């Protein structure tokens, strides 16, 4: 549960809740291939504004398991944007 000021309410989230400082990324950007150019612009703008962005082009390298990298990115991101 998130309070109106954007802070997590740990009493409602339970003992396993992560605070926002425990996330490696602020946002995970999910997109289709057709939207790649627009999402790249968004990712660059967010990054320039100091947001920690998970964007596939920056995180997945040749030989990586795409599924594992995506799962890891989702697990370590505070917010998912579709």
N, C-alpha and C positions, 0 to 999 in steps of 0.2 A: 504494500500500500504506500502511496506517495502523498505527502501533505500538499496543501495548496501552494506552499512556498517552494516546492520541488524537492524537499528533503525526504529521505525514506523514513517511514515510521516503523522502527524496528520492533516495537511491541506488537504490531499487527503482522509483520513479516515473519516472525519466528526466529529461532536461534541460528539458522543457516543463512540468513540474509547477509548480502554483501553491501558494504557502504560504497558510495560513489568513488571513494579514493582507492578502492581495491580493484577497480576495473582498469585493464590495460588500455582499452579504447573507450571513448565517449560515445561513438556512434558506429554502427555497422551498416554500410550501404548495400542494400540488396537491389538488383536490377536485372533487366533482360539485356541481351546483347544489342538489341535495337536501340536501347537507351544509353549505351556506353559513353558516347561523346558528351551528352548532357550531364550524366552522373560524374564523369571525370571532372568537368568544370565545377560541379557542386563540391566534390571531394577536395579539389585544389583550393577553393574559396574557404571551406571549413578549416582546412589545414592552415591556411594563411591567417585565419582568425584564432588560431591556437587550439582548435578542436582536434582531439586524437581520433583519427578516422581509420576504420578498417575498410579498405577498398581492395578488391581482388587483385588488381594490377600491381599493387604495392606489397601484397602479402603472399601471393601464391607464386612459387618459383617452379621452373621446369623440374620434373621428377617428384614434386610434392603430391601427396594425396589430396586432391581437390576437396573431397568430402571431409577429410580430417581437418584441413585448414579452415574450411567454412564452419564446422562444428566448434573448433577452438575459438575462432573469431566471435561467433555468437555467444559462446560461454563467457568470454572476457570483454564483452561490450555492454555498456550501460543501457543503450537504446538501439533498437532496430528500426531502420527506415526502409520502407518498401516503395 
